[in-house]
Amino acid sequence: MDKVQPTWTPDGKTHYALVFVDPKKSAGSWVFSGNALAIHSMNETPFTVSYAVVLTE
């Protein structure tokens, strides 16, 4: 069975892939490649995010 990548779209034309992280594994590193990144929590608990950007040509 193929898994379908969950997505979100603000306008029905532009689609963003969603990646859900297990809250029990909320510390660590995730490799990401793309044009946009949004960090969101499903609850009201404050959290901190640190990130780095590496440009490769």
Beta strands, then each sheet from edge to edge (+ up, - down):
strand 1: 7-8
strand 2: 16-17
sheet 1: 1+ 2-
end
